[in-house]
Amino acid sequence: METGVRSHQGELFVHPLSNPGAAGIFPEMLEVAEEASRAGDFNLAVEIYSSQLADLQQPDRGLCLRKADSLARAGRISEALDSYCLAASLGKLRPQELPLLVETIAHTLREKELGIAGTLNSQVKSSNGGDGVESDVECIEDEALDLFSCRLCKCLLHEPTTVECGHTFCKRCLEADSVKDCTHCKQKLNKNDILPNGRRINVVLSGLLDKLFATESKSRKYWMEAEVLWEKQSLADALEKYNAAVDLVPSSGRLLCQRAELHMEMRNFSQAVQDSSSVCRIKPLCTKAHYVKATALSKGGRNDEALQEYFLCLALKPDWTKVKLEAQKVLSELFHSVFENEDLPTPVHPLQGGLATRLIKPPALLRSLRPITQRTGSSSQNSEFSVTKSTPVDDTSSRLSALSPGKSDRPSGEGSTKTLSDVLAALPAPPGGIKRKHSGDGPLANLNTPSKLLRADGASSIPTATVCGGRVVPADLMDSGDLECSLCMRLFYEPVATPCGHTFCLKCLERCLDHNPNCPLCKENLSEYLATRGYNKTLLMEEVLQRYLGDELEERKKISEEEMKELSNLNQEVPIFVCTMAFPTIPCPLHVFEPRYRLMIRRSMETGTKQFGMCIADELKGFADYGCMLQVRDVKFFPDGRSVVDTIGVSRFKVLSHGQRDGYHTAKIEYLEDKKVEGEELVELLKLHDSVYEQANSWFTSLKDNMKSQILSHFGHLPSKDPDPPASPSGPAWCWWLLAVLPLENRAQLTILSMNSLKDRLIAIRRVLIFVTRKKPR
């Protein structure tokens, strides 16, 4: 017959009866006990199991375990231990029989001792469900990240590498197979390296970090070298590098944790305990540090102390399944160490022998997981690693710091530091005598305690504060000269890092790539980078400039804004594209390939005007005295930097003066508008307008189909007649459409474009129509 109760997670644990058919065992009563457990009335279940055991000639192991589970769930830990001990005397307790005891002790630690209820669990919950060792990211929960920390490894950036989206990480972190997206913006990272030799280090940021944080940066270098050596299984060399790194930055919790793990792999368990204990005291909420320490203690044969650390891990993180199983395993071994003799005589009946009355009470059991010295006011003040009120992890951290069982030196006769093994060993021996192991026997006596390992002549070698989350940038080392563009020789403005690792102002880089698709410094080919046009600002560099060189950046920004304001003045300095004739309202597609015009088009877009002037060439002046302003409607870029720009004519202008800027022509202009007419002049103008329109429509209709198709494909249909021709400053749209399609030389078109009288323009167009009609081939 089997029955069981459910744990906090809902698993069903079944304790089979040793002799289901024995007299005194009533299945109906067992079912009632089960129902009581399901309903949460664990005390009733205890009474039923006790009465069943009282009626037996010999205790039944399964009933003892069921009673023990119910006592544990009822919070009666000392009585539960009594029942578990009795069951252990009847047969070795298996790890799978102890989940409720482990859960109850951890739960009590969490709520009664630490006072953190269920809130902390959500903060330290592992992304993998808690079934594996926590990652380094979760190791230092209380460590604040600053501007210079990598968001992947949470340490100072080492070999900083800027990715396509503009965020910066350690080069080694990016090379990990698990890293596929940017942790900042979630953009997918390009694993097909832009350059043949892979990602490159950001040269400017690397130099800046080495200058500002010389010691920590050197430590990170040793640290990374140690990881590489570890991967190659050169453990001794790796340990040497770790030692060098720790000597430079002795308060890095993550670094100490890694060295502890290396010590374990090298079977240096005492050193692993030392390093992990240091982290536990520096960072009381570091669940990984407690786990590493527990593992080192367990592998070193110090199960009593290991169990305490496992309980601490579960108190901080109740859903950590792997640790729970480890705790059950160690607890099973501790019970077995008390009852290791297999030829046991019949034990004393628990209700007759008064065993429960001699068990220590639950608070004392909890104190066995916490040195008594740190419950007193005097000893906590003497501890080098005690958490003060200024520590940002608040009272919870202070309590948890006190739980680390490393400082056992205290005044003589003050308190007790019994472990669970000591508690169990103190129980009276069952009849016949059973040898119990004490913590001083066997392999435990050969290993130093954490307090001995961590203290040298009464002082600790590990500082109490970490520097990783509180870096201070020396003001005298932050020099604007370290952050200057090598092209414009000014402070970076909108800094952009190329795939080859060099940094330039965005506009400086674009101008260079207009002329040559190679890096201006190292001459690395950037054709693919140019094709993607992924000119995203280096956000870390931008933040450094804003935070530490704010005044200089503001001045640099002001200069740039003044330049853009000057460029956006479409009267004083209009950019001029010297190419072909353009007319108001008429589309003018352009193929832009010259570097000077690439720059000009880009500036017209950046200023927001999206306009520039179009003029035909002039041998003497460079370009004609009249032109048409074009409005950019769309730009399509090609991989090699060329572009097709879709523009449309907006308004006519007259050039007042010619100029140049950065290789392209500019002009001071005034806009042309048709003269206004009224009265009889207006009536005559309307008659002339209608007459010329009919003449133009007749001419277009008479064209051969192939010519008509070509005109339609390029310019569209003849615009409809304007009901109010003088309303527009440039006159009706159909006049410009006709002027664009008529077979006239540029100089003739320019003469008509420059006219500021609609009447004169209509007369000139009529003359051209008469001429082309007469010359039309038959």
C-alpha positions in Angstrom: 0.0 0.0 0.0 1.3 3.4 -0.9 0.3 6.9 -0.2 1.9 10.3 -0.2 1.6 14.1 0.1 2.4 16.8 -2.3 5.3 19.3 -1.9 5.1 23.0 -2.4 5.7 22.5 -6.2 3.0 19.8 -6.4 5.2 16.7 -6.8 3.8 13.6 -5.2 6.2 11.9 -2.8 5.2 8.3 -1.9 6.5 6.6 1.2 5.6 2.9 1.0 4.6 1.0 4.2 7.1 -1.5 5.4 4.4 -4.0 6.3 1.0 -2.9 4.8 -0.8 -5.8 6.3 0.5 -5.5 9.8 -2.0 -5.4 12.6 -2.7 -1.9 13.8 -2.5 -0.3 10.4 -5.9 0.9 9.2 -6.0 1.9 5.5 -9.1 4.0 6.2 -7.3 6.1 8.7 -4.4 6.6 6.3 -6.8 7.9 3.7 -8.2 10.3 6.2 -4.6 11.5 7.0 -4.0 12.0 3.3 -7.2 14.1 3.0 -6.1 16.1 6.0 -2.8 16.8 4.3 -4.4 17.9 1.1 -6.7 20.2 3.1 -3.7 21.7 4.8 -4.5 20.3 8.3 -1.1 18.8 8.8 -1.5 18.5 12.6 -4.5 16.2 12.2 -2.4 14.1 9.8 0.4 13.9 12.5 -2.1 12.7 15.1 -3.4 10.0 12.8 0.1 8.8 11.9 1.1 8.9 15.6 -1.9 6.8 16.7 -1.2 4.3 13.9 2.5 4.0 15.0 1.4 3.7 18.7 -0.6 0.6 17.9 2.4 -1.2 16.2 4.7 -3.6 17.9 7.6 -2.2 15.8 7.7 1.2 14.1 6.9 1.2 10.4 9.5 3.2 8.3 6.9 4.4 5.8 4.6 5.7 8.5 7.5 7.4 10.2 8.4 9.2 7.0 4.7 10.3 6.4 4.6 11.6 9.9 7.9 13.4 9.5 6.7 15.0 6.3 3.4 16.2 8.0 5.4 17.5 10.9 7.7 19.4 8.6 4.8 20.9 6.7 3.3 21.9 10.0 6.5 23.8 10.8 7.3 21.4 13.8 10.9 20.9 12.6 12.4 19.5 15.8 9.7 16.8 16.0 10.1 16.2 12.3 13.8 15.5 12.8 12.9 13.1 15.5 10.7 11.1 13.1 13.2 11.3 10.2 15.9 10.0 12.6 13.7 7.1 13.6 13.0 6.3 9.9 16.7 6.6 9.2 17.4 4.1 12.0 15.1 1.6 10.2 16.8 2.1 6.8 18.9 4.6 5.0 17.0 7.7 4.0 17.1 8.3 0.2 17.4 11.8 -1.2 14.0 11.6 -2.9 12.5 11.0 0.6 13.6 14.4 1.9 12.2 17.2 -0.3 9.7 18.4 2.3 12.3 18.7 5.0 14.7 20.7 2.7 11.9 22.9 1.5 10.6 23.6 5.0 14.0 24.6 6.4 14.7 26.8 3.4 11.2 28.3 3.6 11.7 29.0 7.3 15.1 30.6 6.7 13.7 32.8 4.0 10.6 34.1 5.9 11.5 33.8 9.6 15.3 34.4 9.5 15.9 36.6 6.4 12.5 38.2 6.4 12.3 38.4 2.7 9.1 36.4 2.0 8.7 35.7 -1.7 9.9 39.0 -3.1 13.6 38.1 -3.6 12.8 35.0 -5.6 11.6 37.0 -8.6 14.8 39.1 -8.5 17.2 36.2 -8.7 15.1 33.8 -10.8 17.2 32.1 -13.4 16.3 32.4 -17.0 16.7 28.7 -17.5 14.1 27.8 -14.9 16.6 27.4 -12.1 17.8 24.0 -13.1 21.4 24.9 -13.8 24.2 26.9 -12.3 23.5 30.6 -12.6 25.3 32.5 -15.2 27.9 35.2 -14.3 25.3 37.8 -15.2 23.2 36.8 -12.2 26.2 36.4 -9.8 26.3 40.0 -8.6 22.7 41.0 -8.1 23.6 44.1 -6.1 26.3 45.4 -8.4 25.3 48.5 -10.3 26.3 48.8 -13.9 27.9 52.0 -15.1 28.6 53.5 -18.5 31.7 51.5 -19.1 30.3 48.0 -18.3 29.6 45.4 -21.0 25.9 44.5 -20.9 26.7 40.9 -21.7 29.4 40.1 -19.0 28.6 43.0 -16.7 32.3 43.8 -16.3 34.5 46.6 -17.6 34.6 46.6 -21.3 37.6 44.6 -22.6 38.6 45.0 -26.3 35.4 47.1 -26.8 33.7 46.4 -30.1 30.9 48.5 -31.6 28.2 46.5 -33.5 26.0 47.7 -36.4 23.3 49.2 -34.2 25.8 51.5 -32.4 26.1 49.6 -29.1 29.4 48.4 -27.7 30.3 45.1 -26.0 33.5 43.1 -25.2 34.8 41.4 -28.3 35.0 38.0 -26.6 31.4 38.4 -25.4 30.2 39.0 -29.0 32.0 36.0 -30.3 30.0 33.6 -28.1 27.6 31.5 -30.1 24.7 32.3 -27.8 24.8 36.0 -28.5 22.5 36.6 -31.5 20.8 39.9 -30.6 21.8 43.2 -29.1 20.8 43.2 -25.5 20.1 47.0 -25.7 17.8 47.3 -28.8 17.2 43.6 -29.6 18.5 44.1 -33.2 19.8 41.0 -34.8 23.5 41.0 -34.9 25.3 40.3 -38.2 27.2 37.0 -37.7 28.5 37.1 -41.3 31.4 39.4 -40.5 31.6 42.6 -42.5 35.3 42.3 -42.6 37.3 39.2 -43.5 39.1 39.1 -40.1 36.0 39.4 -38.0 34.9 42.2 -35.7 37.5 44.8 -34.9 38.2 46.6 -31.6 37.0 50.2 -31.3 40.4 51.9 -31.3 39.3 55.2 -29.6 37.2 53.5 -26.9 39.9 51.0 -26.2 42.5 53.6 -25.6 40.2 55.7 -23.5 39.4 52.7 -21.2 43.1 51.9 -20.8 43.8 55.5 -19.8 40.9 56.0 -17.4 40.9 52.6 -15.7 44.5 51.4 -16.1 44.5 48.9 -13.2 41.1 47.4 -13.8 41.7 47.3 -17.6 44.9 45.4 -17.0 43.1 43.0 -14.6 40.5 42.4 -17.3 43.2 41.6 -19.8 44.7 38.9 -17.4 41.2 37.7 -16.8 40.4 37.2 -20.4 43.7 35.5 -21.0 42.9 33.1 -18.1 39.6 32.2 -19.7 41.3 31.3 -23.0 43.9 29.2 -21.2 41.2 27.5 -19.2 39.4 26.5 -22.4 42.7 25.1 -23.6 42.9 23.1 -20.4 46.2 24.9 -19.4 44.9 25.1 -15.8 48.1 26.0 -14.1 48.7 28.9 -16.5 45.1 30.0 -16.2 45.4 30.1 -12.4 48.5 32.2 -12.7 46.6 34.7 -14.8 43.6 34.7 -12.4 46.0 35.4 -9.5 47.5 38.3 -11.4 44.0 39.7 -12.1 42.8 39.3 -8.5 45.9 41.0 -7.2 45.0 44.1 -9.2 41.3 44.1 -8.5 40.8 41.9 -5.3 37.2 42.9 -4.8 35.6 41.7 -8.0 33.0 39.1 -7.0 32.7 37.6 -10.4 36.4 37.2 -10.8 36.7 35.5 -7.5 33.8 33.2 -8.4 35.6 32.2 -11.6 38.8 31.5 -9.8 36.9 29.4 -7.2 35.5 27.3 -10.1 38.9 26.8 -11.5 40.2 25.8 -8.1 37.5 23.2 -8.0 38.4 21.8 -11.4 42.0 21.6 -10.1 40.7 19.9 -6.9 41.9 22.8 -4.7 38.8 22.7 -2.6 40.2 24.8 0.3 41.1 27.6 -2.1 37.7 27.4 -3.8 36.0 27.7 -0.4 38.2 30.7 0.4 37.3 32.6 -2.8 33.6 31.8 -2.7 33.4 32.8 1.0 35.0 36.1 0.1 32.3 36.7 -2.5 29.5 35.6 -0.1 30.7 38.2 2.4 31.3 41.0 -0.1 28.0 40.3 -1.9 25.6 38.5 0.4 22.9 38.2 -2.2 25.1 36.4 -4.7 23.4 33.0 -5.1 26.0 31.7 -7.4 28.7 32.4 -4.8 26.8 30.4 -2.2 26.4 27.6 -4.7 30.0 27.5 -5.7 31.0 27.5 -2.0 28.5 24.7 -1.3 29.9 22.6 -4.1 33.5 23.2 -3.0 32.6 22.2 0.6 30.8 19.1 -0.6 33.6 18.0 -2.8 36.0 18.6 0.0 34.0 16.3 2.3 32.6 19.1 4.5 29.0 18.1 4.1 27.9 19.9 7.3 28.9 23.3 6.0 27.9 22.5 2.4 24.4 21.8 3.6 24.2 25.2 5.2 25.2 26.9 1.9 22.7 24.8 0.0 20.0 26.0 2.4 21.0 29.6 1.9 20.8 29.2 -1.9 17.3 27.8 -1.6 16.3 30.5 0.9 17.3 33.1 -1.8 16.0 31.1 -4.7 13.4 28.5 -3.8 12.8 27.2 -7.4 16.5 26.2 -7.9 15.8 22.5 -8.6 19.4 21.4 -8.9 20.4 22.8 -5.6 17.3 21.3 -3.9 18.4 17.9 -5.1 22.0 18.5 -4.0 20.7 19.5 -0.5 18.6 16.3 -0.3 21.6 14.2 -1.3 23.8 15.8 1.4 21.1 15.6 4.0 20.6 11.9 3.2 24.4 11.4 3.7 24.3 13.2 7.1 21.4 11.1 8.3 23.3 8.0 7.2 26.4 9.2 9.0 24.4 9.0 12.3 22.9 5.6 11.6 25.7 3.9 9.5 25.5 0.6 11.2 23.3 -1.6 9.1 22.7 -4.3 11.9 20.5 -2.1 14.0 18.6 -3.5 16.9 15.0 -2.5 17.4 15.0 1.2 18.2 13.3 2.9 21.1 9.7 3.8 20.3 9.6 7.5 19.7 6.7 8.0 22.1 8.2 5.9 24.8 11.8 7.0 24.6 11.1 10.8 24.8 13.4 11.4 21.9 11.5 14.4 20.7 11.9 16.1 24.1 15.6 15.9 23.9 15.8 17.3 20.3 16.8 20.9 20.0 14.0 23.3 19.2 13.5 24.8 15.7 15.2 28.1 16.4 18.3 26.3 17.5 18.2 24.3 14.3 18.1 27.5 12.3 20.9 28.9 14.4 22.9 25.9 13.4 22.9 27.4 9.9 24.1 30.7 11.2 27.1 31.5 13.6 25.9 32.6 17.0 28.6 35.2 17.1 26.9 37.2 14.3 23.6 37.3 16.3 25.3 39.3 19.0 26.1 43.0 18.6 29.7 42.8 19.6 30.8 40.1 17.1 29.1 41.6 14.2 31.0 44.8 14.7 34.3 42.9 14.7 33.7 41.1 11.4 35.6 42.5 8.5 32.9 41.5 6.1 29.8 42.4 8.0 27.4 44.6 6.0 27.1 48.1 7.4 24.1 50.4 7.2 25.6 52.2 4.2 25.6 49.0 2.1 22.9 49.4 -0.6 21.5 45.9 -0.1 19.5 47.0 3.0 18.6 45.0 6.0 18.0 41.8 4.0 21.6 41.8 2.9 22.8 42.4 6.5 20.9 39.4 7.6 22.1 37.3 4.8 25.7 38.4 5.4 25.3 37.1 8.9 24.3 33.8 7.6 27.6 33.1 5.9 29.2 30.6 8.3 32.8 31.8 7.9 33.6 33.8 11.1 33.6 31.4 14.0 36.1 33.1 16.3 34.2 34.5 19.3 34.7 35.0 23.0 35.0 31.7 24.9 31.7 30.3 26.1 29.6 32.6 23.9 27.0 30.7 21.9 27.3 27.6 19.9 28.0 26.8 16.2 26.4 23.4 15.9 25.8 22.2 12.5 22.9 19.9 11.5 25.4 17.0 11.7 26.2 18.0 15.3 22.6 18.2 16.1 22.0 14.7 14.8 25.1 13.4 16.4 24.0 14.7 19.8 20.9 12.5 19.8 21.0 9.5 22.2 22.0 6.3 20.6 19.3 3.6 20.0 19.6 0.5 22.0 22.7 -1.6 21.1 24.7 1.5 20.5 25.4 3.3 17.3 28.6 5.1 16.6 28.0 8.6 15.4 30.4 10.7 13.4 31.3 14.1 14.7 32.4 17.0 12.6 35.9 16.7 14.0 36.3 13.1 12.7 37.3 11.9 9.3 38.1 14.1 6.4 36.4 17.2 7.8 39.2 17.6 10.3 41.7 17.8 7.5 40.2 20.9 5.8 40.6 24.4 7.2 37.4 26.2 8.1 36.5 29.3 6.1 37.4 31.6 8.9 40.9 30.2 8.9 41.3 30.5 5.2 40.0 34.0 5.1 42.0 35.5 7.9 45.7 36.2 8.0 47.0 37.5 11.3 43.5 38.7 12.2 42.9 40.7 9.0 41.2 39.9 5.7 42.9 40.2 2.4 39.7 41.1 0.6 38.3 44.7 0.7 34.7 45.2 1.7 33.6 47.2 -1.4 33.5 46.4 -5.0 34.7 48.8 -7.7 32.9 47.3 -10.7 29.7 49.2 -10.2 31.1 52.5 -8.9 33.9 53.6 -11.2 35.0 57.1 -10.8 36.4 58.8 -13.9 39.5 60.9 -13.0 38.7 64.5 -14.2 42.4 65.2 -14.9 42.5 62.2 -17.3 39.5 63.1 -19.4 40.9 65.1 -22.2 39.0 66.3 -25.3 42.1 65.7 -27.4 41.5 61.9 -27.0 38.1 62.3 -28.6 38.8 64.3 -31.7 38.0 63.3 -35.3 41.1 62.7 -37.3 39.5 64.2 -40.4 38.1 67.5 -39.2 40.4 67.7 -36.1 37.5 68.8 -34.0 35.6 67.0 -31.1 33.5 64.1 -32.4 30.1 65.1 -33.5 27.7 62.3 -34.1 30.6 59.7 -33.8 30.4 56.7 -36.0 32.6 53.6 -35.7 33.5 51.8 -38.9 33.7 48.0 -39.1 37.5 48.3 -39.0 37.2 50.0 -35.6 38.0 53.6 -36.4 35.8 56.5 -35.3 34.9 59.6 -37.3 32.2 62.3 -37.3 29.3 61.0 -39.3 29.4 63.8 -41.9 33.2 63.5 -42.1 33.0 59.8 -42.9 30.2 60.3 -45.4 32.3 62.8 -47.3 35.3 60.5 -47.4 33.2 57.6 -48.6 31.9 59.9 -51.4 35.4 59.9 -52.9 36.7 56.5 -51.9 35.1 53.4 -50.3 38.1 52.8 -48.0 38.7 53.7 -44.4 40.6 57.1 -44.3 43.0 55.7 -41.7 43.7 52.0 -42.3 42.5 51.9 -46.0 40.4 48.8 -45.2 37.8 48.4 -48.0 34.4 49.5 -46.7 32.3 48.8 -49.8 29.9 46.5 -48.0 29.6 49.0 -45.2 28.9 51.7 -47.7 26.3 49.5 -49.4 24.3 48.9 -46.2 24.6 52.6 -45.2 24.6 51.5 -41.5 25.9 54.8 -40.2 24.6 54.4 -36.7 26.1 56.6 -34.0 28.4 55.0 -31.4 26.1 55.4 -28.4 28.7 54.9 -25.7 31.0 57.5 -27.3 28.0 59.9 -27.5 27.2 59.3 -23.8 30.8 59.9 -22.8 30.9 63.2 -24.7 27.6 64.3 -23.1 28.5 63.3 -19.6 32.1 64.3 -19.3 32.7 66.9 -22.1 29.3 68.5 -22.0 30.6 72.1 -22.5 32.9 71.2 -25.3 30.2 69.1 -27.0 27.7 72.0 -26.7 30.2 74.3 -28.4 30.8 71.8 -31.1 27.0 71.4 -31.6 26.5 75.1 -31.8 29.1 75.3 -34.6 27.4 72.5 -36.5 24.0 74.1 -36.1 25.3 77.4 -37.5 26.8 75.6 -40.4 23.4 73.8 -41.1 21.6 77.1 -40.7 23.8 78.7 -43.3 23.3 75.8 -45.6 19.6 76.0 -45.3 19.4 79.6 -46.4 17.9 79.2 -49.8 18.6 82.9 -50.8 22.1 83.7 -49.6 23.9 80.4 -50.5 21.8 78.1 -52.7 23.6 74.9 -53.8 23.6 74.7 -57.6 23.5 71.5 -59.6 25.1 72.4 -63.0 23.5 69.9 -65.5 20.4 70.4 -67.6 17.4 72.6 -68.0 14.6 72.3 -65.4 11.2 73.9 -65.3 8.6 74.5 -62.6 6.1 71.6 -62.0 8.1 69.3 -64.4 9.8 66.1 -63.0 13.6 66.0 -63.3 15.2 62.6 -62.4 18.9 62.8 -61.7 21.7 60.3 -61.6 24.1 61.5 -59.0 27.7 60.0 -59.0 30.1 62.9 -58.6 31.3 63.2 -54.9 30.6 66.9 -54.8 27.0 66.4 -55.8 26.6 63.4 -53.4 27.6 65.9 -50.6 25.3 68.5 -52.0 22.2 66.2 -52.2 23.0 64.9 -48.7 23.2 68.3 -47.2 19.9 69.4 -48.8 18.3 66.4 -47.1 20.0 67.0 -43.7 19.0 70.7 -43.6 15.4 69.7 -44.2 15.0 72.0 -47.2 15.3 69.2 -49.7 15.9 71.8 -52.4 18.7 73.0 -54.6 19.0 75.0 -57.8 19.5 73.6 -61.3 21.3 75.6 -64.0 22.9 74.8 -67.3 26.6 75.3 -67.8 28.2 78.6 -68.9 31.7 78.7 -70.2 32.5 82.0 -68.7 30.6 82.1 -65.4 30.5 78.3 -64.7 26.7 78.3 -64.8 23.9 80.4 -66.3 22.3 83.4 -64.7 18.8 81.8 -64.5 17.7 78.5 -63.2 14.9 76.5 -61.5 14.7 75.3 -57.9 14.2 71.5 -57.6 12.4 69.7 -54.7 13.7 66.3 -53.8 10.9 63.7 -53.6 12.9 60.5 -53.2 16.5 59.3 -53.2 17.6 55.7 -54.0 21.1 54.8 -53.1 23.2 52.2 -54.9 25.8 50.0 -53.1 28.7 52.0 -54.6 27.4 55.3 -53.3 25.7 56.5 -56.5 22.1 57.5 -56.2 19.0 58.3 -58.3 17.3 61.4 -57.1 13.6 62.0 -58.0 13.0 65.8 -58.2 10.4 68.2 -59.5 10.7 71.8 -60.4 9.4 74.4 -57.9 10.2 78.0 -58.8 12.5 80.1 -61.1 15.3 82.2 -59.9 17.9 84.8 -61.1 21.5 84.4 -60.0 22.9 87.6 -58.3 26.3 86.2 -57.5 28.3 83.0 -58.1 30.2 81.1 -55.5 31.5 77.7 -54.4 31.4 75.5 -51.2 33.2 72.2 -50.6 33.6 71.6 -54.4 30.1 72.4 -55.6 28.7 75.7 -56.9 26.6 78.0 -54.9 24.7 81.2 -55.7 23.0 84.2 -54.1 19.6 84.4 -55.8 16.3 86.1 -56.1 13.1 84.3 -57.1 11.3 85.3 -60.3 7.6 86.0 -60.4 5.3 87.0 -63.3 4.1 90.5 -63.4 0.5 91.0 -62.4 -1.9 92.4 -65.0 -5.4 93.8 -64.7 -8.3 95.1 -66.7 -8.1 95.0 -70.4 -4.6 93.5 -70.3 -5.9 90.6 -68.3 -8.7 90.0 -70.8 -6.2 90.0 -73.7 -3.9 87.7 -71.7 -6.7 85.2 -71.2 -7.6 85.2 -74.9 -4.0 84.7 -75.8 -3.7 81.9 -73.2 -6.7 80.0 -74.6 -5.5 80.5 -78.2 -1.9 79.2 -77.6 -3.2 76.3 -75.5 -5.5 75.1 -78.4 -2.5 75.5 -80.7 -0.3 73.4 -78.4 -3.0 70.7 -78.0 -3.4 70.6 -81.8 0.3 70.2 -82.3 0.6 67.4 -79.8 -2.4 65.6 -81.2 -0.8 65.7 -84.7 2.4 64.0 -83.7 3.1 60.5 -84.8 2.2 57.7 -82.3 5.8 56.7 -81.5 6.8 60.3 -80.8 3.7 60.8 -78.7 4.5 57.6 -76.7 8.0 58.8 -75.9 6.7 62.1 -74.6 4.0 60.5 -72.5 6.5 58.1 -71.0 8.8 60.9 -69.9 6.6 63.8 -69.2 3.1 62.5 -69.0 0.0 64.0 -70.6 -0.4 67.7 -71.5 -1.7 69.4 -68.3 -5.2 70.7 -68.6 -5.9 74.4 -69.3 -5.6 76.6 -66.2 -8.8 78.5 -65.4 -6.8 81.3 -63.8 -3.4 81.4 -65.6 -2.0 84.5 -63.8 -2.6 83.0 -60.3 0.7 81.1 -60.1 4.0 83.1 -59.9 5.4 81.0 -62.7 2.2 80.8 -64.8 0.2 77.7 -65.9 1.9 74.3 -65.8 1.1 73.4 -69.4 3.4 76.1 -70.6 6.4 74.5 -68.9 5.3 71.0 -70.0 5.3 72.3 -73.6 8.6 74.1 -73.2 10.2 70.8 -71.9 9.0 68.7 -74.9 9.4 71.2 -77.7 12.6 70.6 -79.8 14.4 73.8 -78.6 18.1 74.4 -77.7 18.9 75.0 -74.1 19.7 78.7 -74.7 16.2 79.3 -76.3 14.6 77.5 -73.4 16.6 79.6 -70.9 15.4 82.8 -72.6 11.8 81.8 -72.1 12.5 80.6 -68.5 13.9 84.0 -67.6 10.8 86.0 -68.8 8.8 87.5 -66.0 5.8 88.2 -68.2 3.3 85.5 -69.0 2.2 87.4 -72.1 5.8 87.4 -73.5 6.2 83.8 -72.7 3.0 82.8 -74.5 4.0 84.8 -77.5 7.4 83.1 -77.6 5.8 79.7 -77.3 3.3 80.5 -80.1 6.2 81.5 -82.4 7.9 78.2 -81.6 4.7 76.2 -82.3 4.3 78.0 -85.6 7.9 77.2 -86.5 7.7 73.5 -85.6 4.4 73.1 -87.3 5.8 74.4 -90.6 8.9 72.2 -90.3 6.9 69.1 -89.3 7.8 66.2 -91.7 5.0 64.9 -93.9 
